[in-house]
Amino acid sequence: MSSLPVVIVASPTASGKTSFAIELAEDLRRREIYSEVINADSIQLYNDLKVLTAFPTTDEMKRVPHHLFGILGSSETCSAGKWKQIAESKMDELHNEGKIPILCGGTGFYL
């Protein structure tokens, strides 16, 4: 088990998770601690379902790098196990770059 840090931003729907995660990442950057956001919302994995979720805007995604948002088409499927594999790989990549992953989303089963 890794002892490297991971930040988890989880709260009810429409409570401002994305904004908080971005502001946190920007605050950390001012302290020279680099982080990136990893999606932990089952619906936000799908590119075609942006209108159904609080999918980050293009401007928000430019402020801080985001991962695992809109990576699947509507005909693809994803399980919690598949998400776990993809998310762990991305977390390992960020840790290897000296960055702190910020998992952000409302799918408690994924978290």
N, C-alpha and C positions, 0 to 999 in steps of 0.2 A: 504494500500500500504506500502511495506517495504522500509525502508531507509537504508538497508544494501547495501554495495558496490558490484557492478558487473562491470567487465571490459569487453568491447566489442572490439574485433579486427576484423575489416571488411575492405576489400579492393578488388580490381579487382582480377580475376583469375591469378594465378602464380605470385603474387606480394610478397610472402614470409610471409603470415599470420601465418602459423604454426611455422616457425622459430622465428618470432617476439614474439609470445605468449609464447614459451618455454623460450626464453631469458628473457622476462619480468618476468615470474614465478621464474626463477632462481635468477634474481636480487632481487625480492621481498623476496625470501627465505634468501638471504644474510642479509637482514634487519629484519629477523625473522617475516616476514609477509608471511603466507602460502597461496598458491593458487593452483588450479587445472584447467585444460582445459576441456571445454565442447564443443562438436561439434555443430556447427550451419550451417552445410552444408548438404543439402538434399541428395546428392549422397553418401557422406561418412558415412551415416547411414548403408549402405549396405555392408556386408562383401564380397560379390562376385564381387563388382565393384571397388576394390582397384586400378586396373590398369587404370581406367578411370579418376582418381582424384589424387591429390597430397596427398594421404592418408599418415598420419604420419608413419614413419618407426618404427620398433621395438625399435631401439636405442633411437629415439626421445620420444617414449612413456615410456621408462624406466627413462628418465631424469626427467619427470614431469608426474604425473598421468593424464590420459586422459579418458574422459567419452563420451558415445554415439557414438563411432566410431565402425562401423562394427557390430552393434547390431541386424541387420535384415538380413534375407535371401532374395534371389532374388525374391522369390514368395510372400513375404510380402509387404504390402503397409503401407505408412505413410502419414499423412496429417500434415499441419502446426499446427492444433489443437492438434493432438496426440503428435507431437514433443514438443509443448508448455507444455503439462502436464508432460511429462517425464523430460524435461529440468528444469521446475520449481521445481519438486520433488528433482532433483539432486542439484539444487542451494540451496534449503532449507537445504538439508543434509550437504552440505559444509558449509553454514553459521552456522549451529548448531555445527559444528566442529571448528568454528572460522577461517575458510578459505574463501578466496575471489574467487568466480568463474570467470573464464576468458572464455567468449563465443567467439568462434573463427570459422569463416566460411564466405562463400560467398553467402549464400542464404538470400538475403535481406528480403524476405517475412517472413522467420523464425525469423529474428532479429526484 
